[in-house]
C-alpha cells in the first residue's frame, strides 16, 4: 500500500524549509519587532494612570480609579484653548512652510548638473541636523540679542535694536526659521532618494519633445515623487498636536509665555514639576488621540482623492 502524505503536512514541511532558508532574514525582522514590543507596547499599560488618581506608593494597580475626571478637568481649564491655539499655530506654520521646503530643495538639488557639487550641497545641508537643540537655541539667543549680529546689521542700516527673543511677534518666526535651517537638508533625503528612482528615459523622451527643465520638473519629477510627498504629509498631520517640546521650552521666557506655552510644555509643568502624573498623562493621551484621528482622517482623504495611503 502507498501512504499518501496529507496536503497540510506537505505544506508545513515546505514552510519549515523556507523559514530555515531565510532564517537570517527572520532574525533581522525579529529584532525590531522585539524592541517595539518591549519598549513601545508593554509600557503602554501605564496609560491607565490617566484614569486614576495615581500615587507612587500605591502603584498603578492600587491607585484610586477616577475615570474621565482628569479629561474633564483639562477641558474646563481656562488655559485649554490657549494651549491648543499655540500648539496648532506652530504645527500649521510647520506644515505650510517647513514641510514644503525640503521638497523644493530636493527638486533643486536634483537639477544640479555636477554630481560632485550636488554631493557637496547635500552634505552641507545635512550637518545642522546633528547640532544639539540646546546649541541651536544658544545660537539664536546670541544672534538675536540686542548686541547680536542681527541687531548689528539692523543698526548699520539705521534701524533700532530690538530684543527679538522677548517679543511675542518674533517667537513663531524664529522657531520656524531655526526648524527650517536645522532640518531642511535632513528631511530632503527621502525625496532625493525617491528622485533617484525616476526613469531617465522619461527625461530623454521629454527633451526630444522639446520640454525644458521646468516642464520636466512639473510633469515628470514632481508627479514621480508625489506618493512619497503624500505619505510624508499624512505622517506630518499625525503629529499636529506634537510640536517639538525641547526647543519651545528652551526658547520660552516670561515675555513670550502667551504664545509659547504649548500642550507639551504644559504637560511638563504639571506632570514633572507639579507631580500631577495622572493629570499630565490624561492631557498627553488626549493629544495622542487627536493625532491618531488626524492621521486616520488624512489617510482616508488621500485614498478618496486617488492618492497613496499608509494602509
Protein Blocks (a to p, Z undefined) as FASTA:
>chain_A
ZZdddfklmmmmmmmmmmmmmmmmmmmmmmmmmmmmmmmmmmmmmmmmmmcccdfklomm
lpccehjmmmmmmmmpmklmmmmmmmmmmmmmmmmmmmmmmmmmmmmmmmpmblklmmmm
mmmmmmmmmpcfklmmmmmmmmmmmklmklmmmmmnopacddfklpfklmmmmmmmmmmm
mmmmmmmmmmmmmmmmpcfklmmmmmmnopafklmmmmmmmmmmmmmmmmmmmmmmmmmm
mccfklmmmmpcfklmmmmpcfklmmmmmmmmnopmklmmmmmmmmmmmmmmmmmmmmmm
mmmnopacfZZ
